[in-house]
Amino acid sequence: MLNQSRILIKGGKIVNNDSKKEEEQIKKVGLNLEIPAGVTVIDATDKLVIPGGINTHTHMELAFMGTKAVDDFHIGTKAAQEGGTTMILDFVIPKRGTSLLEAYERWRDTADAMTCGNRLHGDLGWTVKKEMETLAKEKGVNSFKMFMAYKDVFMLQNHELYAAFSQCKKIGAIAQVHTENGDLIAEGAKKMLSLVITCPEGHELCRPEEVEAEATQRAITIAHAVNCTLYVVHVMSKSAAKVVSNACRNGEGSEREAQHDMDGVLCYVFRHGPTSKADPSTPGYLMDLLEKYTTAHSLCQKALGKDDFTKIPNGVEDRMSVIWEKDVSC
C-alpha cells in the first residue's frame, strides 16, 4: 500500500469496509508491489492496517470535579494516535457567565499542541446566542453541546435548552446534549450521602436508568419543537436508547451514540455519567446501535473520590480496540 508520502506498508492485514483504496491517499493495494527507489518501507507483519479513527467527543485538559484531565492536547493526542485515532473533536468549555469566544481562542491556542487532526465543538453552560453565531460563521464551529446534568455547574433548564436549540436551528448547527435529569441526580446524591453511602457504588445508585430516559425524551421533545438536529451523546441504557431509536424511526432527526462499559479492578476508576446499567443485555444492545469513547484521568485523580463518589472525575480511555473486540466479526 503506497501513499503520496511514498511509504510502503507491507505484510499487514488490510481492514476496510469495501476493499477499495482511497484515490487521494492510497495509490496501490495488492500483492508483490514494485518498490520504487526512495520509498520508506514499514513492516506491518501480524498487524492491522486500518483507517484512522475519528473521536468526536474528547475532553483534553478538562478542569472538572476539582481536578484536571491528565491528558493535555499534546500527550493526549499522541496517545490517541497510538490507539489508532487520527482525529479528535474537543470541546470549548468556558466558565458560566464568561465569554464563549474568548474561551474558544484560549482553546484554539492550546490545541495547536495536538499531534493529530482536530476540530472544536462549543460547550454551553448557558445560552450565548450572538457568540454561537459568530463561532459558526467565522470559526467554522458547527456543533454546540448542552448539559442537562451537573446541577449548579453546567446544567441548563428547559427554557435555556429551548433557546440554545433555537439558535442552533437558526445558524445551522448541531445541538448535542448530555441527557440526565440533573435535579433528580442531585437529590439522589444527597440521599446516598445522608445514608452514609459514600463509596463509588453511590454514583450508580443516584443515577437510576429512568433519569437518563426521561431527560432523553425531554431533549428530543424540545428539539422537535424547534425542528433542530439533535445529537444525544453517550447513551448508556436500553430505555434511553429505545427513546432515541423511536425518535429516529418517527423522523424526528435525532442521532445517537453509545458508550460501552469497561470492567476494572478499582470501581472508582471507571466512573462515568450516565452510568452503565446492570442489565446484562445492555452492552450488546448498545453496541448494535453504535460504539463510543471517553476521556482520561489518572488513578490518583480518580482516587480523590474513593470516599465520596460525588468527587470522582468522569471518564475511561480506550476506543478503537474496544470497537474492534466487541463490534467487529473477524
SERO-4910 file (N, C-alpha, C, O; in steps of 0.05 Angstrom, whole numbers):
BEGIN
 pado doro    nc1    nc2    nc3   cac1   cac2   cac3    cc1    cc2    cc3    oc1    oc2    oc3
  Met    A     17    -24      0      0      0      0     18     25      0     33     29     19
  Leu    A     16     41    -21     35     63    -25     19     90    -25      0     92    -40
  Asn    A     28    109     -9     13    134     -9     30    157    -20     52    153    -28
  Gln    A     19    182    -19     32    205    -31     58    212    -17     75    226    -28
  Ser    A     61    204      8     86    209     23    107    188     16    128    187     28
  Arg    A    101    171     -3    119    150    -12    128    132     11    151    129     17
  Ile    A    108    120     22    112    100     43     98     74     34     75     74     25
  Leu    A    112     52     37    101     26     30     97     11     57    116      6     72
  Ile    A     72      3     62     66    -14     85     61    -42     75     44    -47     59
  Lys    A     77    -60     85     76    -88     74     71   -108     97     78   -104    120
  Gly    A     58   -130     89     56   -153    107     32   -151    126     27   -170    141
  Gly    A     17   -129    126     -5   -126    145    -31   -136    134    -34   -141    110
  Lys    A    -51   -138    152    -78   -145    144    -93   -119    139    -97   -104    158
  Ile    A   -102   -115    114   -117    -90    108   -145    -93    117   -160   -111    110
  Val    A   -153    -73    133   -180    -73    145   -195    -49    135   -190    -26    143
  Asn    A   -214    -53    117   -232    -31    110   -259    -44    102   -262    -68    101
  Asn    A   -278    -27     96   -306    -36     93   -310    -50     66   -325    -70     65
  Asp    A   -297    -40     45   -304    -50     18   -281    -59      1   -283    -63    -23
  Ser    A   -257    -60     14   -232    -69      0   -224    -50    -22   -207    -57    -39
  Lys    A   -234    -25    -22   -226     -5    -42   -204     13    -30   -201     15     -6
  Lys    A   -190     25    -48   -169     43    -39   -178     72    -41   -195     79    -58
  Glu    A   -168     89    -24   -174    118    -26   -157    131    -47   -132    131    -44
  Glu    A   -169    141    -68   -154    151    -91   -135    174    -84   -113    177    -95
  Glu    A   -143    191    -64   -127    215    -57   -103    208    -40    -84    223    -40
  Gln    A   -104    185    -26    -83    179     -7    -68    153    -13    -43    152    -11
  Ile    A    -82    133    -21    -70    106    -25    -69    100    -55    -89     99    -68
  Lys    A    -45     97    -65    -41     94    -94    -45     65   -103    -56     60   -124
  Lys    A    -35     46    -87    -37     18    -96    -42      1    -71    -31      5    -50
  Val    A    -58    -20    -76    -63    -41    -56    -60    -67    -71    -75    -72    -90
  Gly    A    -43    -85    -61    -41   -111    -75    -17   -127    -65     -5   -120    -45
  Leu    A    -12   -149    -79      9   -167    -71     34   -162    -89     31   -156   -113
  Asn    A     58   -165    -77     83   -164    -92     85   -138   -109     93   -139   -132
  Leu    A     79   -115    -96     82    -90   -109    111    -83   -114    128    -90    -98
  Glu    A    116    -69   -136    143    -59   -140    149    -36   -120    132    -20   -114
  Ile    A    174    -36   -111    181    -16    -91    200      4   -105    223     -2   -110
  Pro    A    190     28   -111    206     48   -125    229     57   -107    228     54    -82
  Ala    A    249     69   -118    272     80   -103    262    103    -85    245    118    -92
  Gly    A    274    104    -61    268    126    -43    243    122    -26    236    140    -11
  Val    A    231     99    -28    206     94    -13    213     83     15    230     65     17
  Thr    A    200     94     35    204     83     63    186     59     66    162     60     61
  Val    A    197     37     75    182     12     78    177      7    107    195      7    124
  Ile    A    152      2    114    143     -5    141    133    -33    141    115    -40    126
  Asp    A    145    -50    158    137    -78    160    113    -80    180    116    -75    204
  Ala    A     90    -87    170     66    -89    186     57   -118    191     34   -124    196
  Thr    A     76   -136    189     71   -165    193     57   -169    220     66   -159    240
  Asp    A     35   -185    220     19   -191    243      5   -166    255     -3   -166    278
  Lys    A      3   -145    239    -11   -121    248    -35   -115    229    -36   -125    207
  Leu    A    -52    -98    238    -75    -89    222    -68    -62    209    -57    -44    222
  Val    A    -75    -59    184    -73    -34    170   -102    -24    167   -117    -34    151
  Ile    A   -108     -4    183   -136      4    187   -140     34    183   -121     49    190
  Pro    A   -162     43    173   -167     72    172   -166     85    199   -174     72    219
  Gly    A   -156    109    201   -154    123    226   -182    129    238   -200    135    223
  Gly    A   -184    127    264   -209    133    277   -213    163    281   -194    178    284
  Ile    A   -238    171    281   -245    199    288   -261    199    314   -283    188    315
  Asn    A   -250    211    334   -263    212    360   -277    238    363   -264    259    365
  Thr    A   -303    238    362   -319    263    360   -325    275    387   -340    295    389
  His    A   -314    264    409   -322    273    436   -300    269    456   -299    249    470
  Thr    A   -281    288    457   -259    286    476   -259    310    494   -271    331    488
  His    A   -246    308    517   -244    330    536   -215    332    546   -208    326    569
  Met    A   -197    341    528   -169    344    536   -167    368    555   -179    389    551
  Glu    A   -150    364    576   -144    386    595   -169    396    609   -170    419    617
  Leu    A   -190    380    611   -215    388    623   -212    392    653   -203    374    668
  Ala    A   -219    416    663   -220    421    692   -248    414    701   -267    426    694
  Phe    A   -249    393    719   -275    383    727   -272    367    753   -252    354    757
  Met    A   -292    368    770   -293    353    795   -268    359    812   -258    342    826
  Gly    A   -259    384    811   -237    392    829   -209    383    819   -190    386    834
  Thr    A   -208    373    794   -182    365    783   -181    372    754   -200    384    743
  Lys    A   -161    363    740   -158    369    712   -149    344    697   -131    330    707
  Ala    A   -161    339    674   -155    314    659   -125    312    655   -111    332    648
  Val    A   -114    288    659    -85    284    658    -75    287    629    -52    293    624
  Asp    A    -93    282    610    -85    284    582    -86    313    573   -108    325    572
  Asp    A    -63    325    566    -63    351    553    -65    346    523    -66    323    514
  Phe    A    -67    368    508    -71    365    479    -47    351    465    -51    337    445
  His    A    -23    354    476      0    341    463      1    312    470      1    295    453
  Ile    A      2    306    496      4    278    505    -21    262    498    -20    239    489
  Gly    A    -44    275    501    -69    261    496    -72    253    467    -82    231    461
  Thr    A    -64    271    448    -67    264    420    -45    245    411    -49    229    392
  Lys    A    -22    245    424     -2    224    418    -13    197    426    -10    177    412
  Ala    A    -25    196    450    -37    171    459    -60    162    440    -63    139    434
  Ala    A    -75    182    430    -97    175    411    -86    162    386    -97    142    377
  Gln    A    -64    173    376    -51    161    352    -41    133    357    -44    116    340
  Glu    A    -30    129    381    -21    102    388    -44     82    388    -40     59    381
  Gly    A    -68     92    394    -91     74    395   -107     74    369   -128     61    367
  Gly    A    -97     87    348   -109     86    322   -128    109    316   -141    109    295
  Thr    A   -130    129    334   -147    152    329   -130    174    317   -110    183    329
  Thr    A   -137    184    293   -121    203    279   -134    231    278   -122    250    268
  Met    A   -158    233    289   -171    260    290   -189    260    314   -203    241    320
  Ile    A   -189    283    329   -207    286    351   -224    312    348   -215    331    334
  Leu    A   -246    313    361   -262    337    364   -266    343    393   -280    328    408
  Asp    A   -253    363    403   -253    370    431   -274    392    436   -287    402    417
  Phe    A   -277    399    461   -298    418    469   -286    443    482   -269    442    499
  Val    A   -296    466    473   -290    492    486   -310    495    509   -334    496    505
  Ile    A   -300    495    534   -318    496    557   -311    521    574   -293    519    591
  Pro    A   -324    544    570   -319    567    586   -333    565    613   -352    549    616
  Lys    A   -324    580    633   -338    581    658   -364    596    654   -366    614    637
  Arg    A   -384    588    669   -411    600    667   -409    631    670   -398    641    689
  Gly    A   -421    644    651   -422    673    652   -399    687    639   -398    712    638
  Thr    A   -379    671    628   -356    683    615   -359    681    585   -378    668    575
  Ser    A   -342    693    570   -344    695    541   -337    668    527   -316    657    532
  Leu    A   -356    658    511   -351    634    495   -329    639    474   -313    622    468
  Leu    A   -329    663    462   -310    670    442   -281    671    453   -263    661    441
  Glu    A   -279    683    477   -252    684    490   -243    656    497   -219    650    494
  Ala    A   -261    640    507   -254    612    513   -245    597    488   -227    581    489
  Tyr    A   -259    602    466   -251    589    441   -223    596    433   -207    578    425
  Glu    A   -215    621    435   -188    630    428   -168    617    446   -146    608    437
  Arg    A   -174    614    472   -155    601    490   -152    571    482   -130    561    482
  Trp    A   -175    558    477   -174    530    469   -159    526    443   -144    507    440
  Arg    A   -164    544    424   -151    542    398   -121    544    401   -106    529    388
  Asp    A   -111    563    417    -83    566    422    -71    541    434    -50    532    426
  Thr    A    -85    530    454    -75    506    468    -76    482    450    -58    465    450
  Ala    A    -96    481    433   -100    458    416    -79    456    394    -76    436    380
  Asp    A    -64    477    390    -42    477    370    -21    456    377     -4    449    360
  Ala    A    -21    447    402     -2    426    411    -10    398    402      4    379    407
  Met    A    -34    396    390    -43    370    382    -25    358    361    -13    372    344
  Thr    A    -22    331    362     -6    317    342    -23    303    321    -12    290    303
  Cys    A    -49    306    323    -67    294    302    -87    315    293    -87    337    305
  Gly    A   -103    309    273   -123    327    263   -142    335    285   -147    319    304
  Asn    A   -154    359    283   -172    367    305   -192    388    295   -187    403    276
  Arg    A   -216    388    307   -236    408    305   -247    413    333   -240    398    352
  Leu    A   -263    434    337   -274    441    363   -304    443    362   -315    454    343
  His    A   -317    433    384   -345    439    389   -347    462    408   -327    468    422
  Gly    A   -370    476    409   -376    494    431   -390    479    453   -404    460    448
  Asp    A   -385    487    478   -398    474    501   -411    495    517   -398    514    527
  Leu    A   -438    493    521   -453    515    533   -463    507    561   -475    486    565
  Gly    A   -457    524    581   -469    522    607   -491    543    609   -503    545    631
  Trp    A   -496    558    588   -517    578    587   -520    586    558   -504    576    541
  Thr    A   -539    603    552   -544    610    524   -530    636    517   -533    656    530
  Val    A   -513    635    496   -498    658    486   -503    660    456   -485    652    440
  Lys    A   -526    669    448   -535    667    421   -516    681    401   -508    670    381
  Lys    A   -508    706    407   -491    721    389   -464    708    385   -454    706    362
  Glu    A   -452    698    407   -426    685    405   -428    659    390   -410    651    375
  Met    A   -450    644    393   -454    620    378   -454    626    348   -442    611    333
  Glu    A   -468    647    341   -470    654    312   -442    662    302   -435    655    279
  Thr    A   -427    677    317   -400    686    309   -382    662    305   -367    660    285
  Leu    A   -383    643    324   -366    619    321   -374    602    297   -356    592    283
  Ala    A   -400    601    291   -409    585    268   -400    599    242   -391    585    223
  Lys    A   -404    625    240   -398    639    215   -369    645    210   -359    644    188
  Glu    A   -354    651    232   -327    660    228   -306    639    236   -283    640    226
  Lys    A   -313    619    252   -293    600    262   -299    571    253   -283    553    257
  Gly    A   -321    567    240   -327    541    230   -337    521    250   -337    497    245
  Val    A   -345    531    274   -356    513    294   -385    507    287   -402    525    287
  Asn    A   -392    482    282   -419    476    273   -434    457    292   -454    445    284
  Ser    A   -425    455    317   -440    439    337   -435    451    364   -414    461    371
  Phe    A   -456    449    381   -455    460    408   -468    440    427   -489    429    422
  Lys    A   -454    436    450   -464    416    469   -476    429    493   -466    449    503
  Met    A   -499    418    502   -512    427    526   -514    405    546   -515    381    539
  Phe    A   -514    412    572   -516    392    593   -544    394    607   -553    416    613
  Met    A   -556    371    612   -580    370    628   -573    359    656   -591    358    673
  Ala    A   -548    352    660   -538    342    686   -518    363    697   -514    384    686
  Tyr    A   -506    355    720   -486    372    734   -499    398    743   -491    420    735
  Lys    A   -518    396    762   -532    419    772   -513    438    785   -494    431    798
  Asp    A   -518    464    781   -502    486    791   -474    488    779   -458    505    787
  Val    A   -469    472    759   -443    474    744   -448    478    715   -442    500    704
  Phe    A   -460    458    701   -465    460    672   -494    459    665   -502    466    642
  Met    A   -511    450    683   -539    443    676   -555    466    666   -555    488    677
  Leu    A   -569    462    643   -588    481    633   -617    473    639   -624    450    640
  Gln    A   -633    494    644   -662    489    648   -676    487    621   -664    492    600
  Asn    A   -701    479    621   -715    474    596   -716    498    578   -713    496    554
  His    A   -722    522    590   -723    546    573   -696    553    561   -695    565    539
  Glu    A   -675    546    575   -648    552    565   -642    532    542   -629    540    522
  Leu    A   -650    507    545   -647    488    523   -662    497    499   -652    495    476
  Tyr    A   -687    506    503   -703    515    481   -689    538    466   -689    538    441
  Ala    A   -678    557    481   -665    580    468   -640    571    453   -635    580    431
  Ala    A   -624    553    465   -600    543    452   -606    527    427   -593    530    407
  Phe    A   -626    509    429   -634    493    406   -644    511    384   -638    507    360
  Ser    A   -659    532    391   -670    551    371   -647    564    356   -648    568    332
  Gln    A   -626    572    371   -604    585    358   -588    566    341   -579    574    319
  Cys    A   -586    541    349   -573    521    333   -588    517    306   -576    516    285
  Lys    A   -614    517    308   -631    515    284   -626    539    266   -623    536    242
  Lys    A   -625    563    278   -622    588    262   -595    589    247   -594    597    224
  Ile    A   -573    580    261   -547    583    249   -538    557    235   -516    556    224
  Gly    A   -555    537    234   -548    512    220   -529    494    235   -513    479    222
  Ala    A   -529    495    261   -510    479    277   -525    455    289   -549    454    291
  Ile    A   -509    435    297   -520    411    310   -521    416    340   -501    426    352
  Ala    A   -543    409    353   -545    411    382   -538    384    394   -551    364    388
  Gln    A   -518    384    411   -510    359    426   -520    362    454   -520    383    466
  Val    A   -529    340    466   -539    341    493   -530    317    510   -532    294    501
  His    A   -520    323    534   -516    302    554   -542    300    570   -549    318    584
  Thr    A   -556    277    566   -583    275    577   -585    259    602   -584    234    602
  Glu    A   -586    273    625   -593    262    651   -608    283    666   -602    307    663
  Asn    A   -627    275    683   -642    294    699   -625    303    722   -622    290    742
  Gly    A   -613    327    719   -594    337    739   -606    342    766   -592    338    786
  Asp    A   -631    351    767   -644    355    793   -647    329    808   -641    328    832
  Leu    A   -657    309    795   -661    283    808   -635    270    817   -633    258    838
  Ile    A   -614    273    801   -588    263    808   -577    277    833   -566    264    851
  Ala    A   -580    303    834   -571    319    857   -585    310    882   -572    307    903
  Glu    A   -611    306    880   -626    297    904   -619    269    911   -617    262    935
  Gly    A   -614    252    891   -606    224    897   -579    223    910   -575    206    928
  Ala    A   -561    240    902   -534    241    914   -536    250    943   -522    238    961
  Lys    A   -553    269    949   -557    278    977   -568    255    994   -559    251   1017
  Lys    A   -586    240    982   -598    217    997   -577    196   1003   -575    186   1025
  Met    A   -560    189    983   -540    169    987   -520    178   1008   -513    162   1026
  Leu    A   -512    203   1008   -492    213   1027   -505    214   1055   -491    209   1075
  Ser    A   -531    220   1057   -545    220   1083   -546    192   1095   -548    189   1119
  Leu    A   -546    172   1077   -546    144   1086   -518    133   1090   -514    109   1094
  Val    A   -499    151   1089   -470    144   1092   -461    124   1070   -444    107   1075
  Ile    A   -474    126   1047   -464    111   1024   -446    130   1008   -454    145    991
  Thr    A   -420    129   1015   -401    147   1003   -383    133    983   -368    147    968
  Cys    A   -385    107    981   -367     92    963   -376     96    934   -397    107    929
  Pro    A   -359     88    914   -366     93    886   -393     82    877   -404     91    858
  Glu    A   -403     61    891   -429     50    883   -451     71    885   -472     68    872
  Gly    A   -447     91    903   -467    112    906   -472    127    880   -494    137    875
  His    A   -451    129    864   -454    143    838   -476    130    821   -492    144    809
  Glu    A   -476    103    820   -496     90    804   -523     90    817   -543     93    804
  Leu    A   -523     88    844   -549     87    858   -565    113    856   -589    113    856
  Cys    A   -551    135    852   -565    161    849   -571    167    820   -581    188    814
  Arg    A   -564    148    803   -570    152    774   -585    128    763   -575    114    746
  Pro    A   -610    124    772   -626    102    761   -631    106    732   -629    129    722
  Glu    A   -637     85    718   -639     86    689   -659    107    679   -656    119    658
  Glu    A   -681    111    695   -702    129    685   -694    158    684   -706    174    669
  Val    A   -673    166    699   -665    194    698   -652    201    671   -653    223    662
  Glu    A   -640    180    658   -629    184    632   -651    183    611   -651    200    592
  Ala    A   -669    164    613   -690    161    593   -708    186    593   -716    195    572
  Glu    A   -715    195    617   -733    219    619   -720    243    606   -733    257    591
  Ala    A   -695    248    612   -681    271    601   -678    268    570   -680    288    556
  Thr    A   -673    244    561   -670    240    532   -696    246    518   -696    259    497
  Gln    A   -719    237    529   -744    243    517   -750    273    518   -761    284    499
  Arg    A   -742    286    540   -747    315    542   -731    330    522   -741    349    509
  Ala    A   -705    322    518   -688    336    499   -699    333    471   -700    351    455
  Ile    A   -708    308    464   -719    303    438   -745    320    434   -749    330    412
  Thr    A   -761    322    454   -786    337    452   -780    367    447   -793    379    430
  Ile    A   -760    378    461   -753    406    458   -741    410    430   -748    430    417
  Ala    A   -724    392    421   -712    394    395   -733    393    373   -732    407    353
  His    A   -752    375    377   -774    372    357   -790    397    356   -800    405    334
  Ala    A   -794    411    379   -810    436    379   -797    458    362   -812    474    351
  Val    A   -771    458    360   -757    479    344   -746    468    318   -734    482    302
  Asn    A   -749    441    314   -741    428    289   -711    430    285   -702    436    262
  Cys    A   -695    426    306   -666    427    302   -655    398    303   -668    380    313
  Thr    A   -631    395    291   -618    369    292   -606    364    319   -592    381    330
  Leu    A   -612    341    330   -603    334    357   -585    310    357   -590    290    343
  Tyr    A   -563    312    373   -544    290    376   -542    284    405   -531    299    421
  Val    A   -554    261    414   -554    253    442   -528    238    447   -523    216    436
  Val    A   -512    248    465   -485    236    469   -485    215    491   -503    216    509
  His    A   -466    197    490   -462    175    508   -487    163    521   -492    165    545
  Val    A   -504    151    503   -527    136    513   -518    111    527   -501     96    517
  Met    A   -528    106    551   -518     84    568   -538     64    577   -531     45    590
  Ser    A   -564     67    570   -584     49    579   -602     41    556   -604     55    536
  Lys    A   -615     17    558   -633      8    537   -657     26    535   -666     32    513
  Ser    A   -667     36    558   -691     53    556   -685     79    542   -702     88    526
  Ala    A   -662     91    547   -655    116    533   -650    110    504   -657    126    486
  Ala    A   -636     88    498   -631     81    470   -657     76    455   -659     83    431
  Lys    A   -677     64    468   -703     60    455   -717     86    449   -730     89    428
  Val    A   -714    106    468   -726    132    463   -714    144    438   -728    155    421
  Val    A   -687    143    435   -674    154    412   -681    139    387   -687    151    366
  Ser    A   -681    112    389   -688     96    366   -716    102    356   -721    103    332
  Asn    A   -735    105    374   -763    111    367   -764    138    353   -779    142    334
  Ala    A   -749    158    363   -749    184    351   -738    183    323   -748    196    305
  Cys    A   -717    167    319   -705    164    292   -726    151    273   -729    160    250
  Arg    A   -739    131    282   -760    118    265   -783    137    259   -795    135    238
  Asn    A   -788    155    278   -810    174    273   -802    198    257   -818    217    253
  Gly    A   -777    199    249   -767    220    232   -762    246    246   -765    267    234
  Glu    A   -755    245    272   -750    269    287   -721    279    286   -714    298    299
  Gly    A   -705    266    270   -678    277    264   -658    273    286   -638    287    286
  Ser    A   -662    255    304   -643    251    326   -621    232    318   -626    212    304
  Glu    A   -597    237    326   -575    218    323   -568    206    350   -579    215    370
  Arg    A   -551    186    350   -545    174    376   -518    162    376   -507    155    355
  Glu    A   -507    159    400   -482    145    404   -484    129    429   -499    136    447
  Ala    A   -469    108    431   -470     91    455   -442     86    465   -423     85    449
  Gln    A   -439     84    491   -413     81    503   -412     54    517   -429     49    534
  His    A   -393     38    510   -392     11    522   -378     12    549   -357     26    552
  Asp    A   -389     -2    568   -377     -2    595   -352    -20    595   -350    -39    580
  Met    A   -333    -12    612   -308    -27    614   -303    -35    643   -305    -19    660
  Asp    A   -298    -61    647   -294    -70    675   -266    -63    685   -247    -60    669
  Gly    A   -264    -59    711   -239    -52    723   -236    -63    751   -257    -69    763
  Val    A   -212    -66    760   -207    -76    787   -217    -56    808   -230    -63    828
  Leu    A   -211    -31    804   -219    -10    822   -243      5    810   -241     17    789
  Cys    A   -266      2    824   -291     12    812   -291     42    809   -304     52    791
  Tyr    A   -276     57    825   -276     86    822   -260     95    797   -263    119    789
  Val    A   -245     77    785   -230     85    761   -249     90    738   -244    106    721
  Phe    A   -271     75    738   -288     75    714   -315     89    718   -335     80    707
  Arg    A   -315    110    734   -339    125    737   -345    141    712   -327    154    701
  His    A   -369    141    703   -377    158    681   -407    163    683   -421    147    696
  Gly    A   -416    184    671   -444    190    672   -454    196    644   -442    211    629
  Pro    A   -478    185    636   -494    166    652   -479    141    658   -459    134    645
  Thr    A   -488    126    678   -474    102    686   -483     78    669   -505     78    657
  Ser    A   -466     57    668   -473     33    655   -495     18    672   -494     21    696
  Lys    A   -512      4    659   -534     -9    673   -529    -39    676   -514    -51    661
  Ala    A   -540    -50    698   -534    -77    706   -546    -98    687   -536   -120    685
  Asp    A   -567    -91    672   -579   -110    653   -558   -121    635   -546   -106    620
  Pro    A   -553   -148    636   -531   -160    620   -535   -157    590   -516   -160    575
  Ser    A   -559   -151    581   -564   -148    552   -558   -120    543   -559   -115    519
  Thr    A   -553   -102    561   -550    -74    553   -525    -69    535   -528    -56    515
  Pro    A   -501    -80    542   -478    -75    525   -483    -83    496   -476    -68    478
  Gly    A   -493   -107    492   -498   -116    465   -518   -100    451   -516    -94    427
  Tyr    A   -539    -91    465   -560    -75    453   -548    -48    444   -554    -39    422
  Leu    A   -532    -36    461   -519    -10    454   -499    -14    431   -498      3    413
  Met    A   -484    -36    431   -465    -40    410   -479    -43    383   -467    -37    362
  Asp    A   -503    -53    384   -518    -56    359   -525    -29    347   -530    -26    323
  Leu    A   -526     -8    365   -533     19    355   -508     34    348   -506     46    326
  Leu    A   -488     34    366   -464     49    360   -444     45    382   -451     35    404
  Glu    A   -419     53    378   -398     50    398   -384     76    401   -382     92    382
  Lys    A   -374     81    425   -363    107    431   -339    106    450   -331     84    458
  Tyr    A   -327    129    456   -303    134    471   -307    143    500   -328    139    512
  Thr    A   -286    155    511   -288    174    534   -262    190    538   -247    194    519
  Thr    A   -258    201    562   -235    217    568   -218    205    589   -224    182    598
  Ala    A   -197    218    599   -178    204    617   -170    221    641   -165    245    638
  His    A   -171    209    664   -159    220    688   -141    198    700   -146    174    696
  Ser    A   -121    207    714   -102    188    726   -115    173    750   -136    181    760
  Leu    A   -102    151    758   -111    136    781   -112    153    806   -131    150    821
  Cys    A    -92    170    810    -92    187    834   -116    207    833   -128    212    853
  Gln    A   -122    217    809   -145    235    806   -171    221    812   -188    232    825
  Lys    A   -173    196    802   -197    181    808   -201    176    838   -223    176    848
  Ala    A   -178    171    851   -179    164    879   -188    188    897   -194    183    920
  Leu    A   -189    212    886   -199    235    901   -228    230    911   -236    241    931
  Gly    A   -242    212    897   -270    207    905   -275    180    917   -298    171    918
  Lys    A   -254    166    925   -258    139    935   -275    138    960   -288    117    966
  Asp    A   -276    160    976   -292    161   1000   -316    180    996   -331    184   1015
  Asp    A   -320    191    972   -343    208    966   -347    207    936   -333    220    921
  Phe    A   -366    190    927   -369    185    899   -375    210    883   -370    210    858
  Thr    A   -385    231    895   -392    255    880   -367    270    871   -368    289    855
  Lys    A   -343    262    881   -318    276    874   -301    260    854   -279    268    849
  Ile    A   -312    238    844   -296    222    824   -299    235    797   -322    237    787
  Pro    A   -278    243    784   -280    254    757   -287    232    737   -280    209    740
  Asn    A   -303    240    717   -313    221    698   -292    211    678   -271    223    675
  Gly    A   -298    188    665   -283    180    642   -265    156    644   -254    150    665
  Val    A   -264    141    621   -244    119    617   -233    123    590   -243    140    575
  Glu    A   -212    109    583   -200    113    557   -192     87    543   -178     71    555
  Asp    A   -202     83    520   -196     61    502   -219     61    482   -243     62    490
  Arg    A   -214     60    457   -236     64    438   -234     44    415   -252     27    411
  Met    A   -213     48    398   -212     31    374   -210      2    381   -223    -15    368
  Ser    A   -195     -5    402   -192    -33    410   -218    -45    420   -225    -68    416
  Val    A   -234    -28    435   -260    -37    445   -279    -42    422   -293    -63    422
  Ile    A   -280    -24    403   -297    -27    380   -289    -53    364   -306    -68    356
  Trp    A   -263    -56    361   -253    -80    346   -261   -105    360   -270   -124    348
  Glu    A   -256   -106    387   -262   -130    402   -291   -137    404   -300   -160    402
  Lys    A   -307   -116    408   -336   -120    415   -354   -118    391   -377   -129    392
  Asp    A   -346   -105    369   -365    -99    348   -356   -106    320   -370   -100    301
  Val    A   -333   -120    318   -324   -129    291   -321   -159    291   -308   -171    308
  Ser    A   -334   -171    271   -332   -200    268   -308   -206    251   -307   -198    228
  Cys    A   -289   -221    261   -265   -227    246   -269   -252    229   -251   -261    215
***
